Amino acid sequence: MRADTGDQPTVSPGLALVHDGHVTRLKWHRLRRRMSDPLFGAEVMAEGFAQGASMELDLRVRRDGGFVVLHDDVLEGETTGTGRIADLSHNELRAVHFKDGRPLIFTEDLASMLQRADPEALLQFDMKDDLAAIGSEGLAHLAALFSQTPTPVIVSGASLEFIVEIGRQIPNLLRGIDPTDKLADLYRGQGLKAVEAELVADLRGPTQPRTVYLAWQLVLGAATEGLDLIGLCHAEGKLVDAWTFTLEDPERGFTDEEWLDFSALLALKPDQITTDEAPATERAYLLRADA
């Protein structure tokens, strides 16, 4: 993404939207520009690095303390292998492939690719294991590979203890938190005042997040009742990623209902929207905006 010095920012195709002068990046969920792309595709990631895209991938810890790019904690769902990922080493996992025959991606590969990335690219590591599973060996592995990376990397995860420890040991890595589940529970059980208090506590807490990841449905639901979660985060100096908004029919574009939701979301000025259909979302937005 790039912005010029005029009144209206300009962006490269497929990477962001400009709405009322505000740039909202479109993040490629699980390294997909579109649902037809392979899950966690290395070629798509390389293209994203060259273009300065914002992208997300999931990491699972290996037995040797390194990581592999997979979502599940077992191999059966996504790969040709079997068993728990945490029980296998780098060498053992090299014999495993995605179900379509592609080789797996390891953190060692990511470190090499990041050296050649556009400086405006952003790569999110969504950590699927907690601090106890990752341990000191995993932290040391991340520090060795990414403490000097020239391309921004942001680390997020459900384990707040892990995010705090990342901040202590690898302070140059950006940090993100996703309090969606607990905020949704508070919303249902105690109402918006409890949601607001909990979110403020997280924003000011020891994780010191740069970005807050919030489900777009939660954002819109709270907004309709008078609580602007994005504005609250912005007031604390934090960015917001609203996840995951994917068109039901990318070729057709927005339905009227989808457009109402999406335009309401844009009006709240999220810094990023996670999607599985970034080019189609941009195309659909431009058609509606120009109508």
N, C-alpha and C positions, 0 to 999 in steps of 0.2 A: 504494500500500500504506500502511496506517495501523495503528498499534498503540496499544492503550489502556494504562492504567496498572495494570491488574489482573495477576493471576498468569499468565493466558493471553492472548497478543496476539490481536487481532482484525484481520482483513484484508478488504479489498473483494473481491467475488467475482471469480474468474478471474485473480488477480494473484499469489497466493502460497499456500503450504501451511504449516500449523503442525503440527509433529511433535515431540512431547515438549518442548513449549515453545520450540522453535527455529523461526524463520521462514525458509523457503526461498522466494525469489522465483521466479516462473515467467517467464522471459524470452521475448518473442515473437520467434522467429527470422525474419529477413528481413521484419519488420513483418507477420507473420501471427499472428493468434489461432488460426486453424485452416487446414488445408491448402486448404480451398475458398476462402479469401481470396485476392485477387490478390497476386502477388509485389510487394513494396515498395509497398503501397497507402497513398496519402496520407490517405484517409479513416480507415483503421484507425489510422494514426499519430496523427491528430488526436484520435481517441477515446482512444487510449492516453495521450496527453499530458493529456487532461482527467481521466483516472482515476488518474494517477500510476503508470502501468505502466513496466516495464523492457522495452526494445525494442532490437533490433539491426538495422543496415543495413550494406550494403557500399558503399564509395566507390571510384570510379575517377577518376584525374586527367585533366583536359582539357588541350588545347593551350595555353589561356590561363592555366593555373595553378589554376583552380577545379576543382570536382569534381561528378560526377553519381552518383546512386544506382543503381549497377549492379554485378553480380558479375563478369561476364566482361570480358576486355580488348578484345573486339570486340563489335559491335552485333548481329550476325546471330542469336545465340541467344535474346536476350530482347526485341528491339525490331524495328521496321519498317526500321531502317537497316542500313547495311553499312559495314565498315571498322573501323580501330582507333580506339578512343575517344580515345587520347592525341593523335591527329592532328586532332581536331575541336575547335572553339571552342564557347563557350556559345551563341552565335547560331546556329551550324550545327546544334547538337544540339537546339535548340528545334523544329526541323522534324521531329524523330524522335519516335516514340511507342512505348509498349509495344505488344505484338502485339494486345492487346485494345482498343487505341485511347486508353488513358490517356496523358496527357503525362508526360514524365520529371520527376523531382525533382532539383533542384540544391541545392548547399550554400546558395545565397542563399535558397531557399525554407525550408530547415531553420532558418536563423538567424531568420527571421521567425516561424515556428511555435513555436520554443523560447521566445520572449518571452511566449507565452500559456499555457505548460505548467504543470501542477501542479508545485510544487517537489519533490515526492517522485518524480516521473518520472525515469527514467534512460535516456539514449540512447547506445548504443554505436556508434561509428564503426569498422567493421572495414576497415582500409586495405588494399587489394589491390595497391598499388604500393609499391616500395621508395623509400628516400631519394633515390637517384640520379634516379629518374623524377619524383618530386614536386618536388625541388629547392627553392631559396630562394623562388621565386615561389609555389609551393604552400603552403609554411610561412607566408609572409606573408599569403596568402589566408585560411588558417585562423585566424591571429592576429587579422586584421581583423574577422572575423565572429563568432568564438567566445571571444575573450579575456574578455569581460564577460557571457557568457550567464548568466542567473539559474538555469537548469535544469542539473543535472549532466550533463556529457558525458564519456564515457570513450573514449579512443582506443586501439585495439589493432591489431596487425598482425604479420606474419611478420618484418618488418625491424626488428630490435632497434636498429639505428642510427637509424632514424626515430623510434622511441619515445624514445630518449635525447634526440634533438634537440627533440622536442615538449616534453619536460620542461624543457629549457633555455630555449626561446623562449616557450612558453605554459604556465607552471607551474600555472595554475589548472585546466587540463584534467586529468582523471584519466587514468591510464595502465594498460593491461593487456597481458599477454604470454600467448602460447600455445606452450608448449614441448612439446606432445604428441608431435609427430612424432619429435623427437630423443630424447625420453624412451622412446618405444616402441622405437626402434632400439637404445638402450642396454639396455633390458629384455631384448630378444631376444639381444643379443650379449654383454653383460657382466653382466647380473643387477641385482638391486635395489640393491645397494650403490652401483653406478655411477649409477643413477637418483637415489637420494637425494642423492648428492654434487652432481650436476649441477643438480638442482632447488634445493638450498640456495644454490648459487652464483648462480643466476638471481634468486632472491628477494633476495639481498643485493647484487646487481649494480647497475650504473649506470642501468638502466631505472627502478628504484624503483617497481615495479608496485603498484597498489592491488588489482588482481584478477588471478588466474591462471586461465586457461581450459584445462580438461583434459577430454579425452574420457572419458565415464563408463565405458566399457569398460576403459580403462587404470586408472582409479581403483579399480574393483572387482577387476580382476586383481591389482593390487598389494596390495590389502587382504587378499585370500585368502592371500597369501604373507607377510603380516605387516607390510607397509609402508602406513601410513595417509598418503597424499599430502595429503588435505585437512587432517588434523591437523598435518602438517608445515608447511603454508602458514599455518594459523591460529597456530601457535607463533611464526611470523615476523611476525605482525600483518597477514597478507594474506587477502583474501577469495577464494573459489573458485566458479567457474561450471563446472558439469558439463554438457557438451554431447554430442550433441543427442538427447534421449530423446523419441521420438514414438511414440505408440500405433499399432500396426499396424491396429487396427480401433477408431476412436474411439467409435463407437456401442456396441460391445460392452463396451468398457473393457479392463482388464488381463486378459491371459491369466495362467495360474498362473505361467508362466516369467517374464513381464514383471513380475508383482507381486513375485516373489522378488528380481529385480534392482533394481526401484525401491525396495522397502522396505529392501534392504541399502544402497542409495545414500543414502536419507534418514537412515539410522542413523549415517552418517558425517558428517552435518550440513553439507552444502554450503550456501553462501549463496545460490546461484542454480542453477536447472536450465534450460537452453535447450530449447525444445520448439516444434514446429510445431502443437501442439494443446493450448494452455494451458487453455481451459475444460473440454475433455474430460478432460484429465489431472486437474484438480482434482475433477471430478465422479466419476471412477473411483476416485480416492484416497479420497474421503469414503465411497463405498459400501463399499470394502474395510475402511477404518478403523473404520466403524460396525458391521461384520458380527460 
